[in-house]
Amino acid sequence: MTSAHLRLKRPPTPSRIHRSARLLDLLPAALAVIVGAVGMIAYSVGQWRAMQVPSWDLGIFSELAKAYSRLQAPIVPIKGEGYNLLGDHFHPILILLGPVWRLWPSPLALLVLQDLLLALSAWPLTRLATRLLGRPVALALGLFYVLSWGMQGAVASQFHEIAFAVPLLAWASVAFAEQRWRDCALWVLPLVTVKEDLGLTVFMAGLAIALRGRLGAPHQPAGRGPAWWRNLSTTRLGVLVALVGLLSFLLTVGVILPSLSPSGTWEYGLSGNGGSTSLIARLLSSEVKVQTLGMLVGTAGLIGLASPWMSLVLPTLAWRFLSSNEFYWTWQNWHYNAILIPIALGALLDVVARLKAPTQADAVPMWRRWLIALGVLMPLAIGLTTARDLPLWELRQSDYGAASPRAATAARIMELIPDGASVETDLGLLAYLVPDHTVYWVGTGDVDTDYVVIDSHSTAWGGNPPADAAQWATAQSTTGAVYEPVLNTDGYQVARRVH
């Protein structure tokens, strides 16, 4: 027998077994990220090819990305002439879209980026679940998370700034569950650059850290940084984070947004008119709101409500439920639900970690095991029972992602309009025109653009689109501009300014 045969029969060394186990431990998180990314990108590409346009947000953020790619202020004509989007919402983190647009100047790039950010957020939470619950359960939770109602609603709604908040909250949630307080603070603080109301979410995160400190959570001196940071107690760290979040919120809504907004105010203050109705009655005034709360509680496995981390959902739920805009209330389709998911699952895993903490008997009591099983099964049951109601279920259709029957006409229109020309249009081709043109939304300003494009299929007209685009544009002009028709086919009309 040769030495080669002898080497083949040698048992694996402990280090090799340990290395293999560590690689296997990465598998649930890797699969969750890959499945999420592939599914979301497939949906987004199909949506883009089919020319499905749920709102004007993608066009707005595409204009912002184009401006940042040119190192310019985020002036977005879709919102109005000279409109600085930092006066609409405070999201300086979106400057990161500039390099993305530079490399790939297409609104589809923003959709793919959002898909990747959402999918990537499954990594830390699934890794934590693997350490706490084992690989099979972690894989199930990771897949639920990345395909959850909040994530799918965000993908279907197309790009929004909250895409950057989701991974930050995922890593912060894991750090909180593992009692890595400084890491948690460092992950959560950048949320103030994503959207103004998230300053209140940071405030709640700080209070959650401080509460854990008051309840005797261990103080963990930092290895690096100035002495005051290294020696900061858990409670004082939490108070500091809370103050930063609160002050950031007050500064942005009280100073920054009003100074940049055309109206001179924060344009998204609570618009609900509750009159003498009690606060609780307003918060629960609709069956839709109760359904959303139920979905959220189920995502946290019910037991997640015992974690102070769950309090981070309160600011988002409060401004949404107190608003008179019914779109903010639903659980099925809207991007704001996405930020609730990492918080809820993080709260669930935080409670699981505490239930699995060693006892004096050095064994997890049976009642704790039952609670953990309940907490894990609830979100999985929600995922299975709601799958058919969510956007990605459309991927099962054999013709999903087929090019729109009007794609050729749309391409012809974009070739017809010269690069650099200004265009006023509705939802239909709004985002598609942004890369090569200056795009305005119909009715947002007194600008007489070079071209007007009307899509009779667009929901922007409420079922009553203009019969003659040239006549409509001429009548809308405040400077006496005159338009002539240049194309009318396949539901599209194009008019060109001639005077």
C-alpha positions, -999 to +999 in steps of 0.1 A: +000+000+000+014+034-010+019+064+012-008+081-008-033+055+002-023+059+038-028+096+036-063+092+022-073+070+051-061+093+078-090+107+099-097+144+096-078+165+121-098+185+147-088+218+130-101+206+097-134+195+113-136+229+130-129+247+097-156+227+079-181+234+106-174+271+104-179+270+066-212+252+071-223+278+096-220+304+069-243+285+045-277+296+059-268+333+057-252+329+023-283+311+010-306+337+024-287+366+008-284+348-025-320+338-027-332+372-017-309+390-041-318+368-071-356+370-063-356+407-058-335+415-088-355+392-110-387+410-099-371+445-104-358+437-139-392+422-148-410+453-135-386+475-155-390+456-187-428+455-183-427+493-177-447+490-145-445+524-127-461+524-092-451+559-083-429+588-093-403+580-066-379+562-090-379+592-113-372+616-084-343+596-070-329+590-105-327+628-110-311+631-076-285+604-084-278+621-118-272+654-100-249+639-074-229+620-101-221+655-116-211+668-081-241+691-081-268+698-055-297+674-057-320+697-078-350+676-089-372+693-116-398+665-112-407+681-079-405+716-093-382+741-109-351+745-088-364+721-062-337+709-038-347+674-027-329+678+006-358+702+015-382+674+009-366+647+031-332+649+048-312+620+032-275+631+027-265+594+026-279+594-009-248+611-021-236+575-024-259+571-054-236+595-073-208+569-081-235+543-088-251+565-114-217+574-128-210+537-134-245+528-146-266+558-155-300+541-154-329+540-129-325+502-130-292+506-113-310+521-083-335+492-082-307+466-083-288+485-056-318+485-033-323+448-039-287+441-029-289+462+002-321+445+013-307+411+006-274+418+023-292+428+055-302+391+059-266+382+066-260+394+102-295+383+114-292+348+099-257+344+113-270+353+147-299+328+143-274+302+133-254+307+165-286+306+186-308+281+169-287+260+145-285+259+108-319+245+096-339+269+118-316+298+109-320+291+072-358+291+076-357+324+095-333+340+070-354+331+041-385+344+059-367+376+066-354+383+031-387+374+015-409+390+041-438+413+036-418+444+044-390+436+020-413+426-009-434+458-004-402+479-007-391+461-038-425+465-055-426+502-046-392+507-063-363+527-049-365+547-017-339+560+007-349+535+034-329+509+014-299+522+033-316+521+067-324+483+065-288+469+067-279+495+093-308+483+115-300+446+108-264+450+121-274+472+150-301+446+160-275+419+161-251+440+181-279+448+206-288+411+210-251+403+216-247+431+241-221+448+220-233+483+230-207+504+212-211+485+180-248+489+182-244+527+187-221+529+157-245+510+135-275+530+145-262+565+145-259+568+107-296+564+105-299+602+110-285+607+075-311+584+059-343+602+067-353+629+092-378+608+112-352+581+118-336+604+144-365+593+166-356+557+159-321+564+170-335+581+201-355+549+209-323+528+203-304+549+228-332+545+254-331+507+248-293+506+254-297+528+285-324+505+299-302+475+295-275+494+313-298+502+341-308+466+343-272+455+349-259+448+314-222+443+315-200+473+308-176+466+280-147+490+277-138+499+241-104+489+229-099+520+207-109+556+207-106+585+232-107+578+269-142+592+274-155+568+248-136+538+261-148+543+296-184+553+289-209+531+308-236+513+290-263+536+305-245+568+296-237+555+261-274+549+256-283+584+269-257+599+245-272+580+215-307+590+225-297+627+227-279+626+193-310+611+178-334+636+193-313+666+185-308+654+150-345+651+145-352+685+159-324+701+139-335+686+106-373+692+109-369+726+126-340+741+107-325+722+078-357+711+060-376+744+064-345+763+051-343+742+019-380+736+013-399+759-011-427+762+014-403+771+043-417+743+065-413+707+071-436+694+045-443+660+061-457+670+095-486+650+107-516+657+085-542+637+103-571+657+117-580+639+148-601+666+164-611+656+199-605+619+191-581+603+215-546+594+204-552+556+209-584+558+188-565+575+160-537+550+161-562+521+158-589+538+138-587+514+109-588+477+104-558+481+081-538+495+110-547+466+132-537+442+105-503+459+101-498+457+139-507+420+139-482+413+111-455+431+130-462+413+163-462+380+144-429+389+128-414+394+162-428+360+172-449+377+199-421+371+225-401+398+208-424+423+224-404+416+256-373+432+241-367+469+245-354+468+210-390+464+197-396+500+208-377+512+178-408+506+156-429+531+176-418+564+158-424+549+124-458+534+134-468+567+151-462+590+121-477+566+097-509+558+117-515+594+127-513+605+091-545+609+070-527+592+041-542+557+040-513+544+019-491+547+050-513+523+070-511+491+050-488+461+055-488+447+020-474+474-003-452+503+009-415+508+014-417+520+050-425+485+063-390+474+053-374+491+083-397+474+107-386+439+097-350+439+110-362+455+142-388+429+148-366+399+140-338+414+160-361+418+190-372+381+186-335+369+185-327+392+214-353+374+236-342+340+223-306+349+233-318+357+268-340+326+271-311+305+261-287+321+286-272+295+310-292+290+342-279+277+376-288+242+364-268+248+332-297+237+311-325+256+293-358+249+311-386+233+291-409+263+294-382+285+278-378+260+250-415+262+243-414+300+242-385+299+218-404+274+196-434+297+196-413+327+187-397+310+158-428+293+144-450+325+143-430+344+117-425+312+096-462+307+096-468+343+085-443+338+057-461+307+044-497+320+047-490+354+031-467+343+003-495+343-023-505+379-014-470+393-019-454+407-051-427+381-057-454+355-061-458+370-096-424+354-105-442+321-109-461+335-139-445+322-171-447+356-188-435+377-159-408+401-170-418+400-207-411+433-224-441+457-225-461+455-258-454+493-260-417+490-254-408+496-291-430+528-291-414+540-259-379+535-274-390+554-305-401+583-283-369+584-264-350+585-297-373+612-311-365+636-282-329+650-284-305+644-256-305+672-231-340+684-241-365+693-213-396+671-211-428+674-192-445+640-187-466+618-164-458+585-148-455+563-179-420+572-191-410+595-162-380+574-150-371+562-184-365+597-197-343+609-168-309+596-180-307+618-211-332+646-205-343+671-179-377+658-168-406+676-152-438+663-138-470+674-154-484+703-135-456+709-110-444+742-124-447+770-148-418+758-170-425+755-208-404+724-217-391+715-251-414+685-253-445+671-236-451+634-234-485+620-224-493+584-217-530+578-218-525+546-198-509+564-169-528+565-136-517+601-132-547+613-152-573+595-131-587+579-163-592+612-181-560+620-201-558+649-225-572+640-259-547+664-276-512+668-260-503+698-281-535+716-273-532+707-236-496+719-234-504+752-252-533+758-229-512+751-198-484+776-209-482+808-189-457+824-213-476+819-246-457+789-257-472+770-286-468+732-292-474+710-322-481+673-323-452+651-335-465+616-325-497+599-315-496+562-313-500+532-290-515+554-263-485+578-263-487+615-275-457+637-280-458+674-286-430+698-294-427+735-286-425+755-317-428+790-303 
